[in-house]
Amino acid sequence: QVQLVESGGGLVQTGGSLRLSCEDSGRTFTTYRLGWFRQPPGKEREFVASIGWTGGIIYGADSVKGRFTISRDNAKNTVYLQMNSLKPEDTAVYYCAAGRSLNPYIYDYWGQGTQVTVSS
């Protein structure tokens, strides 16, 4: 059973960096596709990035390309989202997800979310 727990969120100033982590406490996600989504205040959830179990990566909005990096460490059952040059519009609850679908936007398991707030 996949059980995802995010960490690493917090308050940061514009231009700062954060690294989000998401660990599978069930230790079963080695062959799952992993993704990060975010939900800004008052808006719908949006896709941020996805990484396949062999490492293939897809990023969502152009606004995060070049600033965010997704990676995974299968030995640690953990997926990461390194976020640099943060902007106030990156403020959101960030969720990690895991799934077996080949579709990078469809997932079976979700974490509880971690708040990221970027102050101007």
C-alpha positions in Angstrom: 0.0 0.0 0.0 1.4 3.4 -1.0 1.4 6.0 1.7 2.7 9.3 0.7 4.0 11.9 3.2 5.2 15.3 2.0 7.6 17.6 3.9 9.7 20.7 3.2 7.1 23.3 2.7 7.2 26.7 4.5 7.5 30.4 4.2 10.2 31.8 1.9 10.9 35.2 0.4 10.8 35.9 -3.3 13.8 34.5 -5.0 14.4 31.9 -2.4 14.5 28.1 -2.7 12.7 25.2 -1.1 13.0 21.5 -1.6 9.9 19.4 -1.1 10.2 15.7 -0.3 7.6 13.0 -0.5 8.3 9.6 1.0 6.3 6.5 0.6 6.1 5.0 4.0 4.6 1.9 2.5 7.9 1.4 0.5 6.2 0.1 -2.6 6.4 2.9 -5.2 9.6 1.9 -6.9 7.8 1.2 -10.2 5.2 3.9 -9.9 5.1 7.2 -11.9 5.4 10.0 -9.4 4.1 13.5 -9.7 3.8 16.9 -8.1 0.7 19.1 -8.3 -0.2 22.4 -6.6 -3.4 24.2 -5.7 -3.0 28.0 -5.4 -5.5 29.8 -3.1 -9.0 30.0 -4.7 -7.8 28.1 -7.8 -8.0 24.6 -9.2 -5.2 22.0 -8.7 -2.6 22.1 -11.5 0.0 19.7 -12.7 3.6 20.7 -11.9 5.8 17.8 -12.9 6.0 14.0 -13.3 8.8 11.5 -13.3 8.5 7.9 -14.5 10.1 5.0 -12.7 12.9 4.9 -15.2 13.4 8.6 -14.9 11.4 10.2 -17.8 10.4 13.7 -16.8 7.5 16.0 -17.9 7.0 19.5 -16.6 3.7 21.3 -16.6 3.3 25.0 -16.9 6.0 27.0 -18.6 6.2 29.2 -15.5 8.0 26.4 -13.6 10.3 25.2 -16.3 13.9 26.1 -15.6 13.1 26.9 -11.9 11.7 23.6 -10.6 13.4 20.2 -10.8 11.8 16.8 -10.0 13.9 13.9 -9.1 13.5 10.5 -7.3 15.6 8.3 -5.2 14.1 4.8 -5.4 16.4 3.5 -2.7 14.9 6.0 -0.3 11.3 5.7 -1.7 11.4 9.4 -2.0 10.5 11.9 -4.7 11.8 15.5 -4.6 10.8 18.9 -6.0 13.6 21.4 -5.9 12.1 24.9 -6.4 14.4 27.8 -7.1 13.8 31.5 -7.8 10.4 31.3 -6.1 7.8 33.9 -6.9 4.6 34.9 -5.0 2.5 33.1 -7.7 4.1 29.8 -6.6 2.2 30.1 -3.3 0.1 27.0 -3.1 -0.5 23.7 -1.3 1.8 21.2 -3.0 0.8 17.5 -3.3 2.7 14.5 -4.4 1.1 11.6 -6.1 1.9 8.1 -7.3 0.3 5.9 -9.9 0.7 3.1 -12.4 -0.9 4.9 -15.4 1.2 5.7 -18.4 -0.8 9.0 -18.4 1.4 11.5 -16.5 -1.7 13.3 -15.3 -3.5 10.4 -13.7 -2.6 9.1 -10.2 -4.0 6.6 -7.7 -2.4 7.8 -4.5 -2.0 11.3 -3.0 -0.2 12.8 -0.1 -1.8 15.2 2.3 -0.2 18.3 0.9 2.4 20.8 2.2 1.9 24.5 2.2 4.4 26.7 0.3 4.1 30.5 0.8 6.3 32.9 -1.0 6.3 36.5 0.3 6.9 39.5 -1.9 
